[in-house]
């Protein structure tokens, strides 16, 4: 028998409480699991700030009404929420409507005077006084003519400034950004908008990495969901591919401390293969190089860390995996085709089973 003593009170978010284990008798091997429902406080990891209007045109105005919102995932935590914005004292703002997300909002008057602050800040404080802050700035046009003209969802914007718009098409989540050049010409739009399904997988992977609910079943759901989202055309753009690579990397990091069994291989490799179905167009060579390196890092480490009983062979349209007895030799071509062109990778060796993954050229 093992007696496990855990904290009686709620513990801070992302802290590392001590569990004391006392053995009542000697044992050759041990194993334990904490099954009592634990109490912990929450603190939102992500606060999405939106401001309306995106740009304050002070070339002909004196004062403007500004609405700012702060969106977080729905939570059981009773937050102490405060706002700070130009020309006003701290304020709680309006209460959110119930749902999967909580949206807090505040309205204020913005003065076009030269020295007026342009930042709105919100603070979320949990019962342990842990605080998460986020802020948003409003862009200001003060001189006539020194700006890019409005273009669709992009408002008139001062030269040299980057405007962020949280409007995503087709129910996606994320944001778009676009820079107005110093010459008054718009530069290429950049988007991080991804499907809500892919966002759920990304969030689940981030939680898995912390160890919360990090079971084999949870890992299998993540890889199965990633497999499904990578077959969708809605995730076949830069933002979708980049988010999918991030999920693979997050799971690779998690697999350093959390045991993953070979049953996850099939869906994981299917998803990894799906990501190679196109040449990752629409980004420059520097971004493509970084994406390729991150992809290879994540795939390589997952292949090394996932436990395999004996031998294993899996073939996918763009990837092959072979595991056999002997010294572990994980390798792939020094120069890889398609999105991996000119990406150099080395070799890694360890004792155990030989694992080889091949990227089709």
C-alpha angles and dihedrals in degrees: 000000000000123000113209120196116198131178112281095208128063113278129221121269113273093359125137109236119191121247114200116212120196121190114213092197140008118277134183093219134012140197133171143180130196104230101164111103106259125219118228138158124237132226119184114249095199132040116183112206123199129182130196120230098030091206129032109219102208094164089100107005135081104196133014133191111235128194119200125187132193116201126194135167115272111273141179089221117112100226126197100223125194135175133206122190141153115299097004142086124241112301137179094220122207124329118252129246115247119259144094088312133035118222119195119188141187134185126209141162116253118209118214092215113132097247098043112129113246100201130099116194133190128193128201115197123186128207092274090055092250108151136207117192132191133174142190131201128212117224115231130210109203102162128055114240099017097103147072115262120245115278118186109295090000114091127210103292133191118253114272094017129120118219121204119209121189092200110120125178128234095022094299124149129225133057144278127223133194132181126220105218123230087251091060095254124125117245126213117299117248120206135193093174112138134171118274089240092057090045089055090053091048091051091047091052092051090051091046091055090058090057095245107138089347098164132145088252091054091051092049090052091051094051093042090051091046089052090053096046093048090059091056120096088219089069096041096097134083095275094048095045092046092050091048091052089050090055091053090049093047091051090047090055091046091051089064089073104015121068116239120189128215094259089082092060098084098055093036093054092043089056092045090050092049090057089061094056092100138030096249095246125184097057132087123255094260093056091043090052091052092047091049093050092048091048093051092045092053096044092045095052095044090051089051096045103042109097118241124191101207128325128348137182124184127171124196129175093264104016138050125195126194126179121185138155122281134055114347111251113174112183146141133186115302089231117036128200132239113010090003098059111140094007110134120208130176134212133265127203134193139153118272130057126353111252121188126177119187126199111212115238 
